[in-house]
Amino acid sequence: MNSNTFSTAIRSIAVPATVLALFWTKVAVRRVIALVKLSPIVVIGGTVFIVAFVYTKTDVAISLNIEHFIIIMALLFFAGLIYSFKSINIPDKLIRYSKSAFSNHALQRFFFIQRAIANNVYTLVFMALVFLKWINPDFPLNPAILPALFLLFTVCSFGVLVMRHRDMQRTARAVTWPRRVNINAAIKSTVLDFMTPSFLLLALISVTLFVVVFIDYMSDTHIEAHLLFAIFLGISALGFTSISDALTGVNWAFYAVINRAFTYQFKRAALFLVAVFAPMIIISAAVNANYLFVYLYAEALLITFFISAGFLNIPAPVSVFLISGFTAITLYISYINPYLTLIMAMPATLLLIKARSDYYDNL
């Protein structure tokens, strides 16, 4: 083979490969942008944490017993199901494939399979951590168990997606139970506004971590009081984080007509957080009985700051920076001395004033 023939063969392979690579890169970028738009606080915050962890090249090996493994698997399973219940406008998603040779039924199934895999991406992350030896189970774990569990979770998620789609298509079916249940309109609107999949996922993770830490604490009550204060406060902060994402998705044009008062919207979000995390906050306060009022004060500061961040008219990365910085400083000084958390009232108050101004500007 001469040099000209060889060069021609290389070009004939390189050009299609380059075009294909650019095409899939474009698809990947679009998917990432769509994911960031769906839940910017969670996605960007998680990415920053992972990048920081990898950049520091920390040699960490987390030991995992069978009880914690079961809890984590249950958490991942329910997280996938929670995301499967999210409403999806399927025709809009499939319109780009309308000229393909596949039937609409086959396209819907392909779409549901993709969504089921995406809904269980956290299980894939956990599998990667185990295979990379960052998590070391201290019990015999067959390497085939994790892929089998991922397949099971994906199948369950796929089943939920299909059943939910079928239920939405049964328009002729009479739905009578809402007429028999008298629920206050303010409660229903609050749940619909704030109970997003991202919020449910972080709330589930937060509660699971709390249960694990509380069980460990009950088995070893000689933990340093300051450290225990900071740990329980950090678990609560994790659960509160997604309220900022939920606030960005609220239909404020509707509330501009119904009730546009900032005080009403702030109280609504605060009461929602307190209602969801009340058992965890009460038990944490009882465990930190020596710092009872300081602990409740710190929880109120976190709630105030996170809700205020959701009303700010700023880009998502800036919001992530503010939330991460405030949380890190609060947890650090609470570990040094819980009473030092009193000084965090100033930034929380300033952000609340700024949030009130931005809220009225955006109406």
N, C-alpha and C positions, 0 to 999 in steps of 0.2 A: 504493500500500500504506500503510494507516494505521499508527500507532505500536503499537497492540495486536497487529495481525497480525504486524508485524515482531518484536515482543518474543516472541510465541509461537513464531515460526520460529527465533529465536535459542535459546530454551530447548529446543526440540525437537532442535536440533543439539548444544547444549552438554552436556546431561545424558548422552546416550549416549557422547559423546566423553570426558567426565569419567570415566564408569564404565569405559570401555575403557582409558583411561590408567591408572586405579587398578589394573585387573586386570593389565595388563602390568608395571606397577611392582612389584606383588606377586610376579609370576613372576620378574622380574629379581632382586629381593631374595632369593628362595628359591634361585635359581641361584648367586648370589654367596656365600650362606651355605654351600651345598653345596660350592662350590669351596674356600672357606676351610677347611672341615672336612676336605676331601681332602688338602690340603697347606698348612697354615697358615703355616709358616715361609717357604716359597717365595712364596706369594701376598702375604702381608702385607709381607714384605721387599721384593718387587718393586714393590708399590704405593707404599711409602714412598719408594723410590728414584725412581720416575717422578714422583711428586708433588713431591719436592724438586727434581728436575731442571726441571720445568715452572715451579715457583714462583720459582726463581732467575732464570728467563728468560735462561738462558745461551745466547749466540749461538754455537752449535757447529755446525760442518759437518765431518763425518768423511769423509775421502777413502778410497775403496775401489777397490783394483785388481782385476783379473779373477781373480787367484789366490785372494785372500781372498773374493771373491764366490762362487767355486765351493765353497770350504770351508764358507762360511756356508749355502749352499743344501743341501749334503750334510748338514750338521748339522741343519737344519730338517726335511729329509726323514726322517732317521732318528729325530728326536725325535717326529714324528707317528706313525711306525711303532711306536715303543716304547710310546706311550700306547695304541695300537690293540690291543696284546696284553694289556692289563689286563682281568681278569675282570669281567664285568658281569652282574648278575642281571636279565635282560631282563624276565621276567614282572612283577617288582615295579615296574619302570619304566613298564610299559605298562598296568597295572591301572586307572589313572585314565581311560584311553581305551577301556575295554572296552565301553561303550555307544555308541560311535561307529559310523558306517556303514561304516568301513573294515574290511577283513579283517585278521586277525592278521599275515599275511604282509606286507601293505602297511604296517601299523604298525611292524613290525620294520624294514622298509627305511627308513621315515621316521626312525626312531630312530637307525639306523646312519648315515644322512646327517648328522643333527645331531651325532652323536659324531665323525664324520670331520672336520666343519668345526671343532668345538671342539678336536680334537687338533692341528689345524694353525693355531691362533690366533696362534702366534708368527710364522708366515709373514705373516699379516695385519699384525702389528705392524711387521715389517721393511718391508713394502710401504708402510705409512703413513710410516715414517721416511724412505724414499726419496722419496715424493711430497711430503713436507713440506720436502725439501731439507736434512734433518739429516744424511743420508748422501748423498754425491755420488760416484757412480761415475766414475772417470777413464778410462773406456772407453765406446765407443758402446753404449748400452743401450736397446733398443726398449721403450717403455712397456708394450707388450702382453706382454712376456716374463714379468713378475712375476705378473700374473693367470693366465697360462697355467700357470706353475709351481705356483701355489696350487691350480688346478684339478687338475693332475696329482697333486700330493701328496694332495689330498682323495680322488681316485678310488682311489689306492693304499691309503690308510688305510681307505676303505670296503671295498675288496676283502679286506684283512686281517681286518676285523671280521666280514665275512660268512663267510670261510673258518674263522675261529676258532669262530664260533657253530656251524657245521656239524660241525666236529670234536668239539665238546663234545656234540653230539646223537648222535654215533655211539657209543652206549654198548655196542653189541654187538661192536664191533671190539676184538680182543684186543691189549692193549698189552704187548708182551713185552720191550722194550728196557730198562726199569728193572730187570727181573729179571736181566739179563745184566751190568749195570753195578753194581759194588759200590762205592757211595759212602758215606762215613761219615755217620752220622745227624746228628752235630753240624754238619758242613759243609752238609748239605742244609737243615737248619733255619735256619742262619745266612743262607744265600742267600735262602730264602723269606721270612725276616723283614725283611731289610734291602734286598733288591734290588727296591725299589718303583719305579714309573714316575718319580716325582719325583727319586729318587736317581739313576736312570739318566740322566735328562735333564740334571741339574746336573753329573754326572760327565762326560757327553759334551761339554757346553759347556766345562767346565774343561779337559779334554784338548785340545779344539780350540783354545782360546785359548793353551794352552801350546805347541802345535805352531806356531801363527802367530807368537807372540812368540819362540820359539826360532829359527825361520827368519829372522826379522828380526835377531835377535842375531848369528846366524852371518854375516849379510851386513854387520853393523856391530858390531864387538866393542869399540868405544870408548864403550860406555854406562857411566855412572857406577856403581861397584860397589854403593853403598848403594841406588840406585834399582833396580838389577837384583835385589837381595836382596828388596826390598819387593814388586816386581812378581811374582816367582815365588812368594813367600809368599802374596800376595793371590789368585793363581790357585788355589793349593792350598786356601785357605780357602773359596773358592767351591765347590769340589768337596766339601769336608767338611760344608758347611752342612746338606744335606738329611738327614744321619744323625739329626738331632733329630726330623724328621718321621717317619722310619722307626721310631725307638724308641717314639714315641707309638702306633704301630699294632701293636705286638707283643702277643701274647696272654700277658700276665703271669700270669693264672690257671693256665695250663698250666705255666709255669716255676716257679710256686710249689710245684708237686708234684714236678717233675723236678729242678730245681736252682735254689733261690731265693737263692743267694749273690750279693751285689752284685759281688764281685770277678770271678766267672765271667762275668756279663753284661757288665761293663765290658771285660774282656779280649776277649770275643767281638766286641764292636763295634769295638774298637781294631784287632784283627787283621784284621777285614774291611776297614776303611779302608786299612790298610797294604797288604793284598794287592791291592786294586783300584788304588790310586795308587802302587804301588811303583815302576814304571818312571819315572813323572813325578818322584817324590821323588828317586830316585837321580840322574837327569839334572840336576835342579835343584841338587842338592847338589854335583855335579861342576862345574857352571857357577860356583857360589859356593864354589869350593874354598878361597878365603882365609878364608871364614867357615863352614867345613864343619860343625864341631861346634855352632856357634851356630845355624846354619840347621836342623840336625836337632833341636836343642833347641826352636826356635820351632815347628817342625812338631808336635812332641810336645805342646807347650802348646796349640796349636789343636785337636788331636785330643781332648785331655783336656777342654778347655772345651766343645767342641761336644757331645761325648757326655754330659757332665754336665748340660748344658742340656736334653737330651732326657729325663732322669730327674726333672727338677724338676716339682713340682706347682704350676704357675703358668699363668696365661692365655697364649695364643699371642702377643699383642702385647708382653707383658713379656719373653717369651723372645726375640722378635725384637730388642727393645731391648738386651737383654744381649749377644746374639751380635753385633749390629751395633756396639755400643759397644766391646766387647772387641777385635773385629777392627780397627776403625778406629784405636784407640789403639796396638795392636800394630804395625800397618803404619806408622803415623806415626813411632813411636819407632824402628822398624827402619830407616826411611829416614834419620832423624837419625844414628843410630849403632846398628848391629846388636847390639852388646853390651848395649844398654839393654833388650833384650827379656828379659834375666834377671830384671828386676823384675816381670814379668808372672806369675811363678810364684805370687805371693801370692794374687791374685784367682782364679787357676785352682785352687789348692789349696782355698781357701775354698768355691768352688762345688762342687768334688768332694765335700767333706764334707757340704754341704747336699744334694747329689744322693743320696748314700748314705742319708741320713736319710729323705728323701722316698720313695726307692725302697721301703724297708721299711715305711713308713707306708701305701703304696698297695697292698701285697700283701694 
